[in-house]
Amino acid sequence: MTAGIWAVLDSALFAAGLGRMIWHVRLCQKGERRFFGLELLAEVPGVLVGFIAGMAIAAYLGLDGRAAQGLVLIVSYLGPDGFQALLDKYLSGRRKGE
């Protein structure tokens, strides 16, 4: 039983869920959301997208194990808005010739 619990805690999908949960708690602390509400259910697709995107980026970069889990957590925490902001900053730097 304990091995099963550790296997779940050691998965990239759990890291994706943790990343979105950190984002959700941050918004609750700012007063923009209630902790228990429909907003919490709305994070489920974000967890799945963060997991898939994070694992794809990790595979592209050749990461595995803990490094892949860390990348999945970061991608899930950023979500679509954070990732868009990073992409805009990167592309604006490339346009300026940096």
Backbone as JSON Lines, residues from 0, in Angstrom:
{"i":0,"aa":"M","n":[0.83,-1.2,0.0],"ca":[0.0,0.0,0.0],"c":[0.87,1.26,0.0]}
{"i":1,"aa":"T","n":[1.89,1.27,0.83],"ca":[2.75,2.45,0.9],"c":[3.51,2.64,-0.41]}
{"i":2,"aa":"A","n":[3.9,1.55,-1.06],"ca":[4.61,1.67,-2.33],"c":[3.73,2.32,-3.38]}
{"i":3,"aa":"G","n":[2.43,2.01,-3.35],"ca":[1.5,2.63,-4.3],"c":[1.36,4.12,-4.07]}
{"i":4,"aa":"I","n":[1.33,4.53,-2.81],"ca":[1.23,5.96,-2.49],"c":[2.48,6.69,-2.96]}
{"i":5,"aa":"W","n":[3.65,6.1,-2.72],"ca":[4.9,6.74,-3.16],"c":[5.0,6.78,-4.67]}
{"i":6,"aa":"A","n":[4.45,5.78,-5.35],"ca":[4.48,5.78,-6.81],"c":[3.66,6.94,-7.37]}
{"i":7,"aa":"V","n":[2.51,7.22,-6.74],"ca":[1.67,8.34,-7.18],"c":[2.38,9.66,-6.9]}
{"i":8,"aa":"L","n":[2.96,9.8,-5.71],"ca":[3.65,11.04,-5.36],"c":[4.9,11.27,-6.2]}
{"i":9,"aa":"D","n":[5.43,10.21,-6.78],"ca":[6.65,10.3,-7.57],"c":[6.35,10.39,-9.07]}
{"i":10,"aa":"S","n":[5.13,10.75,-9.44],"ca":[4.77,10.79,-10.85],"c":[4.74,12.22,-11.38]}
{"i":11,"aa":"A","n":[4.91,12.34,-12.68],"ca":[4.87,13.66,-13.32],"c":[3.45,14.22,-13.3]}
{"i":12,"aa":"L","n":[2.44,13.36,-13.34],"ca":[1.06,13.84,-13.28],"c":[0.78,14.5,-11.93]}
{"i":13,"aa":"F","n":[1.32,13.94,-10.86],"ca":[1.19,14.57,-9.54],"c":[1.89,15.93,-9.53]}
{"i":14,"aa":"A","n":[3.05,16.01,-10.17],"ca":[3.77,17.29,-10.25],"c":[2.94,18.33,-10.99]}
{"i":15,"aa":"A","n":[2.24,17.9,-12.05],"ca":[1.38,18.82,-12.79],"c":[0.23,19.31,-11.9]}
{"i":16,"aa":"G","n":[-0.36,18.4,-11.15],"ca":[-1.43,18.79,-10.23],"c":[-0.94,19.73,-9.15]}
{"i":17,"aa":"L","n":[0.25,19.48,-8.65],"ca":[0.83,20.34,-7.62],"c":[1.1,21.74,-8.17]}
{"i":18,"aa":"G","n":[1.58,21.81,-9.4],"ca":[1.82,23.12,-10.02],"c":[0.55,23.95,-10.15]}
{"i":19,"aa":"R","n":[-0.54,23.32,-10.6],"ca":[-1.8,24.05,-10.73],"c":[-2.39,24.38,-9.36]}
{"i":20,"aa":"M","n":[-2.18,23.5,-8.37],"ca":[-2.69,23.77,-7.03],"c":[-1.98,24.97,-6.42]}
{"i":21,"aa":"I","n":[-0.68,25.09,-6.64],"ca":[0.06,26.26,-6.15],"c":[-0.51,27.53,-6.76]}
{"i":22,"aa":"W","n":[-0.8,27.49,-8.06],"ca":[-1.39,28.65,-8.74],"c":[-2.77,28.97,-8.16]}
{"i":23,"aa":"H","n":[-3.58,27.95,-7.93],"ca":[-4.93,28.14,-7.39],"c":[-4.87,28.76,-5.99]}
{"i":24,"aa":"V","n":[-3.99,28.25,-5.15],"ca":[-3.85,28.78,-3.78],"c":[-3.39,30.23,-3.83]}
{"i":25,"aa":"R","n":[-2.5,30.55,-4.75],"ca":[-2.03,31.94,-4.89],"c":[-3.19,32.87,-5.22]}
{"i":26,"aa":"L","n":[-4.07,32.47,-6.12],"ca":[-5.22,33.29,-6.47],"c":[-6.21,33.39,-5.3]}
{"i":27,"aa":"C","n":[-6.33,32.32,-4.53],"ca":[-7.2,32.36,-3.34],"c":[-6.65,33.34,-2.31]}
{"i":28,"aa":"Q","n":[-5.35,33.35,-2.11],"ca":[-4.74,34.26,-1.15],"c":[-4.91,35.71,-1.57]}
{"i":29,"aa":"K","n":[-4.92,35.96,-2.87],"ca":[-5.12,37.32,-3.37],"c":[-6.59,37.73,-3.33]}
{"i":30,"aa":"G","n":[-7.48,36.79,-3.0],"ca":[-8.91,37.09,-2.92],"c":[-9.62,37.04,-4.26]}
{"i":31,"aa":"E","n":[-8.99,36.49,-5.28],"ca":[-9.59,36.42,-6.6],"c":[-10.45,35.18,-6.79]}
{"i":32,"aa":"R","n":[-10.31,34.2,-5.9],"ca":[-11.07,32.95,-5.98],"c":[-11.41,32.46,-4.59]}
{"i":33,"aa":"R","n":[-12.43,31.61,-4.54],"ca":[-12.69,30.83,-3.33],"c":[-11.94,29.52,-3.48]}
{"i":34,"aa":"F","n":[-11.5,28.95,-2.37],"ca":[-10.73,27.71,-2.48],"c":[-11.58,26.58,-3.01]}
{"i":35,"aa":"F","n":[-12.73,26.34,-2.38],"ca":[-13.63,25.3,-2.85],"c":[-14.69,25.94,-3.72]}
{"i":36,"aa":"G","n":[-14.64,25.68,-4.98],"ca":[-15.59,26.24,-5.92],"c":[-15.39,25.62,-7.29]}
{"i":37,"aa":"L","n":[-16.15,26.11,-8.25],"ca":[-16.04,25.59,-9.6],"c":[-14.67,25.89,-10.21]}
{"i":38,"aa":"E","n":[-14.02,26.94,-9.7],"ca":[-12.69,27.27,-10.21],"c":[-11.7,26.13,-9.99]}
{"i":39,"aa":"L","n":[-11.88,25.41,-8.88],"ca":[-10.99,24.3,-8.58],"c":[-11.17,23.19,-9.61]}
{"i":40,"aa":"L","n":[-12.41,22.93,-10.02],"ca":[-12.66,21.93,-11.06],"c":[-12.13,22.39,-12.41]}
{"i":41,"aa":"A","n":[-12.13,23.69,-12.62],"ca":[-11.64,24.23,-13.89],"c":[-10.14,24.04,-14.04]}
{"i":42,"aa":"E","n":[-9.45,23.72,-12.97],"ca":[-8.0,23.49,-13.04],"c":[-7.65,22.1,-13.58]}
{"i":43,"aa":"V","n":[-8.62,21.19,-13.62],"ca":[-8.34,19.82,-14.09],"c":[-7.82,19.81,-15.52]}
{"i":44,"aa":"P","n":[-8.46,20.52,-16.47],"ca":[-7.87,20.55,-17.82],"c":[-6.48,21.17,-17.83]}
{"i":45,"aa":"G","n":[-6.25,22.15,-16.97],"ca":[-4.92,22.76,-16.88],"c":[-3.87,21.77,-16.42]}
{"i":46,"aa":"V","n":[-4.27,20.88,-15.52],"ca":[-3.35,19.84,-15.05],"c":[-2.98,18.92,-16.21]}
{"i":47,"aa":"L","n":[-3.99,18.5,-16.96],"ca":[-3.73,17.58,-18.07],"c":[-2.9,18.23,-19.17]}
{"i":48,"aa":"V","n":[-3.23,19.47,-19.5],"ca":[-2.46,20.18,-20.54],"c":[-1.03,20.42,-20.06]}
{"i":49,"aa":"G","n":[-0.87,20.82,-18.8],"ca":[0.47,21.02,-18.25],"c":[1.29,19.74,-18.24]}
{"i":50,"aa":"F","n":[0.63,18.64,-17.94],"ca":[1.31,17.34,-17.93],"c":[1.77,16.97,-19.34]}
{"i":51,"aa":"I","n":[0.87,17.07,-20.3],"ca":[1.21,16.68,-21.68],"c":[2.28,17.61,-22.26]}
{"i":52,"aa":"A","n":[2.08,18.91,-22.09],"ca":[3.06,19.87,-22.64],"c":[4.41,19.73,-21.94]}
{"i":53,"aa":"G","n":[4.39,19.57,-20.63],"ca":[5.65,19.43,-19.89],"c":[6.4,18.17,-20.28]}
{"i":54,"aa":"M","n":[5.69,17.07,-20.43],"ca":[6.35,15.82,-20.83],"c":[6.87,15.91,-22.26]}
{"i":55,"aa":"A","n":[6.14,16.61,-23.13],"ca":[6.61,16.78,-24.5],"c":[7.9,17.61,-24.54]}
{"i":56,"aa":"I","n":[7.92,18.69,-23.78],"ca":[9.12,19.53,-23.73],"c":[10.28,18.75,-23.11]}
{"i":57,"aa":"A","n":[9.98,17.98,-22.06],"ca":[11.03,17.17,-21.41],"c":[11.59,16.13,-22.38]}
{"i":58,"aa":"A","n":[10.73,15.51,-23.18],"ca":[11.2,14.53,-24.16],"c":[12.06,15.21,-25.22]}
{"i":59,"aa":"Y","n":[11.65,16.39,-25.64],"ca":[12.41,17.13,-26.65],"c":[13.8,17.5,-26.12]}
{"i":60,"aa":"L","n":[13.86,17.88,-24.85],"ca":[15.13,18.27,-24.24],"c":[15.95,17.07,-23.75]}
{"i":61,"aa":"G","n":[15.36,15.88,-23.8],"ca":[16.06,14.69,-23.35],"c":[16.1,14.54,-21.84]}
{"i":62,"aa":"L","n":[15.14,15.12,-21.14],"ca":[15.09,15.03,-19.68],"c":[14.28,13.82,-19.27]}
{"i":63,"aa":"D","n":[14.62,13.24,-18.13],"ca":[13.81,12.17,-17.57],"c":[13.88,12.24,-16.05]}
{"i":64,"aa":"G","n":[13.08,11.44,-15.4],"ca":[13.1,11.38,-13.94],"c":[12.71,12.68,-13.27]}
{"i":65,"aa":"R","n":[13.48,13.06,-12.28],"ca":[13.18,14.26,-11.49],"c":[13.24,15.54,-12.32]}
{"i":66,"aa":"A","n":[14.14,15.59,-13.28],"ca":[14.23,16.79,-14.12],"c":[12.95,16.97,-14.93]}
{"i":67,"aa":"A","n":[12.41,15.89,-15.46],"ca":[11.16,15.96,-16.21],"c":[10.01,16.37,-15.29]}
{"i":68,"aa":"Q","n":[9.99,15.83,-14.07],"ca":[8.94,16.19,-13.12],"c":[9.01,17.67,-12.77]}
{"i":69,"aa":"G","n":[10.19,18.18,-12.56],"ca":[10.35,19.6,-12.26],"c":[9.89,20.47,-13.41]}
{"i":70,"aa":"L","n":[10.21,20.07,-14.62],"ca":[9.76,20.83,-15.79],"c":[8.25,20.8,-15.91]}
{"i":71,"aa":"V","n":[7.64,19.65,-15.67],"ca":[6.18,19.53,-15.72],"c":[5.55,20.43,-14.66]}
{"i":72,"aa":"L","n":[6.11,20.47,-13.47],"ca":[5.58,21.34,-12.42],"c":[5.65,22.8,-12.83]}
{"i":73,"aa":"I","n":[6.76,23.22,-13.4],"ca":[6.91,24.62,-13.82],"c":[5.94,24.96,-14.94]}
{"i":74,"aa":"V","n":[5.83,24.09,-15.94],"ca":[4.91,24.34,-17.05],"c":[3.48,24.39,-16.55]}
{"i":75,"aa":"S","n":[3.11,23.5,-15.63],"ca":[1.75,23.5,-15.09],"c":[1.48,24.74,-14.25]}
{"i":76,"aa":"Y","n":[2.47,25.17,-13.48],"ca":[2.3,26.38,-12.68],"c":[2.09,27.59,-13.57]}
{"i":77,"aa":"L","n":[2.89,27.71,-14.61],"ca":[2.76,28.85,-15.51],"c":[1.42,28.86,-16.22]}
{"i":78,"aa":"G","n":[0.97,27.7,-16.65],"ca":[-0.29,27.63,-17.36],"c":[-0.21,28.34,-18.7]}
{"i":79,"aa":"P","n":[-1.34,28.47,-19.37],"ca":[-1.33,29.09,-20.7],"c":[-0.93,30.56,-20.66]}
{"i":80,"aa":"D","n":[-1.38,31.31,-19.67],"ca":[-1.07,32.74,-19.61],"c":[0.42,32.98,-19.35]}
{"i":81,"aa":"G","n":[0.98,32.26,-18.41],"ca":[2.39,32.42,-18.11],"c":[3.28,31.99,-19.27]}
{"i":82,"aa":"F","n":[2.89,30.9,-19.92],"ca":[3.66,30.43,-21.06],"c":[3.59,31.43,-22.21]}
{"i":83,"aa":"Q","n":[2.41,32.02,-22.42],"ca":[2.25,33.04,-23.46],"c":[3.13,34.26,-23.16]}
{"i":84,"aa":"A","n":[3.19,34.66,-21.9],"ca":[4.03,35.8,-21.52],"c":[5.51,35.51,-21.78]}
{"i":85,"aa":"L","n":[5.96,34.3,-21.44],"ca":[7.35,33.93,-21.71],"c":[7.64,33.89,-23.21]}
{"i":86,"aa":"L","n":[6.69,33.36,-23.97],"ca":[6.87,33.28,-25.41],"c":[6.92,34.67,-26.04]}
{"i":87,"aa":"D","n":[6.04,35.57,-25.58],"ca":[6.05,36.95,-26.09],"c":[7.37,37.64,-25.79]}
{"i":88,"aa":"K","n":[7.87,37.45,-24.57],"ca":[9.15,38.07,-24.19],"c":[10.29,37.51,-25.03]}
{"i":89,"aa":"Y","n":[10.28,36.22,-25.25],"ca":[11.32,35.59,-26.06],"c":[11.26,36.09,-27.5]}
{"i":90,"aa":"L","n":[10.06,36.12,-28.07],"ca":[9.93,36.55,-29.46],"c":[10.23,38.03,-29.64]}
{"i":91,"aa":"S","n":[9.88,38.86,-28.66],"ca":[10.18,40.28,-28.78],"c":[11.7,40.51,-28.73]}
{"i":92,"aa":"G","n":[12.4,39.71,-27.97],"ca":[13.86,39.8,-27.92],"c":[14.49,39.37,-29.23]}
{"i":93,"aa":"R","n":[13.91,38.38,-29.88],"ca":[14.44,37.91,-31.17],"c":[14.2,38.93,-32.26]}
{"i":94,"aa":"R","n":[13.07,39.65,-32.18],"ca":[12.77,40.66,-33.2],"c":[13.73,41.83,-33.12]}
{"i":95,"aa":"K","n":[14.19,42.12,-31.92],"ca":[15.12,43.24,-31.72],"c":[16.56,42.85,-32.06]}
{"i":96,"aa":"G","n":[16.77,41.6,-32.38],"ca":[18.11,41.15,-32.73],"c":[18.96,40.72,-31.56]}
{"i":97,"aa":"E","n":[18.34,40.46,-30.41],"ca":[19.09,40.04,-29.22],"c":[19.39,38.56,-29.27]}
